[in-house]
Amino acid sequence: MSVLVYAGGFAGWARPAGVLVGVLLAWRRAPFVLVVLGAAGTTALLRLLGVA
């Protein structure tokens, strides 16, 4: 559950959204590099937009 919890509190929505994108890409059998970049990119973009 480290996806949802950080330092004893809720980690925010950016991290679970990134994990969800990674899972969907893996489910669609995307190359591993694309899965990692998609998950990290989604998390980074949401954080850049101010979504915790």
N, CA, C and O of each residue as an XYZ file, in Angstrom:
208
protein
N       0.795     -1.202      0.000
C       0.000      0.000      0.000
C       0.838      1.267      0.000
O       0.316      2.345      0.289
N       2.110      1.167     -0.314
C       2.951      2.357     -0.335
C       2.557      3.305     -1.466
O       3.032      4.440     -1.518
N       1.701      2.851     -2.361
C       1.207      3.727     -3.415
C       0.298      4.797     -2.824
O       0.280      5.928     -3.309
N      -0.449      4.458     -1.793
C      -1.426      5.379     -1.230
C      -0.950      6.122      0.009
O      -1.536      7.140      0.377
N       0.111      5.630      0.664
C       0.536      6.212      1.940
C       1.971      6.690      1.837
O       2.836      6.000      1.298
N       2.211      7.891      2.368
C       3.562      8.439      2.447
C       3.686      9.182      3.764
O       2.900     10.084      4.050
N       4.659      8.811      4.555
C       4.920      9.449      5.860
C       3.676      9.430      6.750
O       3.396     10.394      7.463
N       2.943      8.328      6.699
C       1.789      8.166      7.576
C       0.515      8.845      7.108
O      -0.499      8.792      7.804
N       0.542      9.480      5.944
C      -0.646     10.155      5.427
C      -0.892      9.780      3.974
O      -0.104      9.065      3.355
N      -1.990     10.273      3.452
C      -2.375      9.998      2.069
C      -1.348     10.614      1.125
O      -0.971     11.773      1.297
N      -0.899      9.872      0.150
C       0.160     10.310     -0.759
C      -0.336     11.281     -1.825
O       0.479     11.914     -2.496
N      -1.621     11.413     -1.997
C      -2.171     12.277     -3.047
C      -2.632     11.454     -4.231
O      -2.503     10.230     -4.236
N      -3.164     12.122     -5.224
C      -3.749     11.430     -6.375
C      -2.784     11.199     -7.511
O      -3.037     10.346     -8.360
N      -1.675     11.936     -7.558
C      -0.742     11.806     -8.681
C      -0.094     10.421     -8.713
O       0.014      9.816     -9.779
N       0.332      9.920     -7.572
C       1.011      8.626     -7.528
C       0.091      7.471     -7.925
O       0.477      6.668     -8.775
N      -1.109      7.349     -7.348
C      -1.991      6.252     -7.788
C      -2.386      6.366     -9.256
O      -2.567      5.349     -9.925
N      -2.521      7.585     -9.764
C      -2.851      7.762    -11.182
C      -1.711      7.256    -12.059
O      -1.948      6.618    -13.084
N      -0.474      7.541    -11.657
C       0.672      7.038    -12.401
C       0.742      5.526    -12.389
O       1.044      4.906    -13.409
N       0.467      4.934    -11.254
C       0.458      3.473    -11.151
C      -0.639      2.894    -12.041
O      -0.430      1.880    -12.708
N      -1.789      3.527    -12.049
C      -2.891      3.054    -12.892
C      -2.511      3.095    -14.369
O      -2.793      2.152    -15.108
N      -1.876      4.175    -14.800
C      -1.433      4.263    -16.197
C      -0.418      3.166    -16.500
O      -0.478      2.540    -17.558
N       0.509      2.930    -15.579
C       1.485      1.866    -15.764
C       0.833      0.493    -15.875
O       1.219     -0.322    -16.713
N      -0.148      0.249    -15.033
C      -0.864     -1.036    -15.070
C      -1.604     -1.198    -16.389
O      -1.581     -2.271    -16.991
N      -2.261     -0.134    -16.838
C      -2.995     -0.215    -18.104
C      -2.056     -0.457    -19.281
O      -2.363     -1.245    -20.175
N      -0.910      0.223    -19.278
C       0.051     -0.006    -20.361
C       0.620     -1.418    -20.318
O       0.805     -2.043    -21.362
N       0.897     -1.922    -19.129
C       1.401     -3.293    -19.005
C       0.336     -4.291    -19.442
O       0.648     -5.296    -20.081
N      -0.906     -4.018    -19.103
C      -2.006     -4.897    -19.493
C      -2.152     -4.946    -21.021
O      -2.511     -5.974    -21.596
N      -1.864     -3.806    -21.659
C      -1.922     -3.743    -23.119
C      -0.641     -4.266    -23.760
O      -0.464     -4.189    -24.976
N       0.258     -4.805    -22.915
C       1.512     -5.408    -23.355
C       2.434     -4.415    -24.064
O       3.081     -4.743    -25.058
N       2.475     -3.197    -23.527
C       3.409     -2.197    -24.047
C       4.820     -2.580    -23.606
O       4.985     -3.281    -22.608
N       5.827     -2.132    -24.331
C       7.205     -2.402    -23.906
C       7.461     -1.823    -22.504
O       6.884     -0.805    -22.121
N       8.335     -2.495    -21.757
C       8.588     -2.122    -20.368
C       9.014     -0.661    -20.231
O       8.574      0.034    -19.315
N       9.863     -0.201    -21.134
C      10.324      1.193    -21.070
C       9.148      2.143    -21.199
O       9.101      3.157    -20.502
N       8.205      1.845    -22.067
C       7.025      2.682    -22.244
C       6.142      2.654    -20.999
O       5.561      3.676    -20.632
N       6.034      1.510    -20.352
C       5.257      1.398    -19.115
C       5.853      2.305    -18.048
O       5.136      3.066    -17.398
N       7.168      2.222    -17.870
C       7.833      3.032    -16.845
C       7.730      4.519    -17.174
O       7.399      5.324    -16.303
N       8.009      4.886    -18.417
C       7.941      6.299    -18.809
C       6.514      6.837    -18.734
O       6.308      7.991    -18.357
N       5.543      6.025    -19.085
C       4.147      6.459    -18.998
C       3.713      6.701    -17.573
O       3.055      7.701    -17.285
N       4.073      5.800    -16.676
C       3.710      5.947    -15.267
C       4.412      7.145    -14.649
O       3.783      7.956    -13.968
N       5.708      7.256    -14.884
C       6.470      8.375    -14.315
C       6.036      9.696    -14.921
O       5.922     10.698    -14.215
N       5.795      9.705    -16.210
C       5.359     10.929    -16.883
C       4.000     11.400    -16.398
O       3.788     12.598    -16.212
N       3.087     10.481    -16.194
C       1.762     10.832    -15.685
C       1.866     11.441    -14.293
O       1.250     12.467    -14.007
N       2.647     10.804    -13.433
C       2.823     11.312    -12.076
C       3.472     12.687    -12.102
O       3.029     13.595    -11.399
N       4.514     12.849    -12.901
C       5.212     14.133    -12.979
C       4.306     15.232    -13.532
O       4.304     16.351    -13.019
N       3.557     14.924    -14.552
C       2.669     15.925    -15.147
C       1.589     16.359    -14.165
O       1.299     17.550    -14.049
N       0.993     15.406    -13.460
C      -0.028     15.763    -12.487
C       0.546     16.599    -11.350
O      -0.099     17.539    -10.887
N       1.750     16.266    -10.898
C       2.394     17.066     -9.858
C       2.726     18.456    -10.367
O       2.604     19.432     -9.628
N       3.144     18.557    -11.617
C       3.440     19.851    -12.224
C       2.184     20.720    -12.301
O       2.250     21.941    -12.160
N       1.049     20.076    -12.526
C      -0.224     20.796    -12.600
C      -0.798     21.121    -11.221
O      -1.822     21.795    -11.110
N      -0.132     20.637    -10.174
C      -0.565     20.976     -8.826
C      -1.405     19.915     -8.133
O      -1.900     20.137     -7.028
N      -1.570     18.767     -8.774
C      -2.294     17.675     -8.139
C      -1.317     16.966     -7.213
O      -0.282     16.470     -7.658
N      -1.643     16.918     -5.931
C      -0.689     16.356     -4.959
C      -0.434     14.908     -5.179
O       0.342     14.299     -4.443
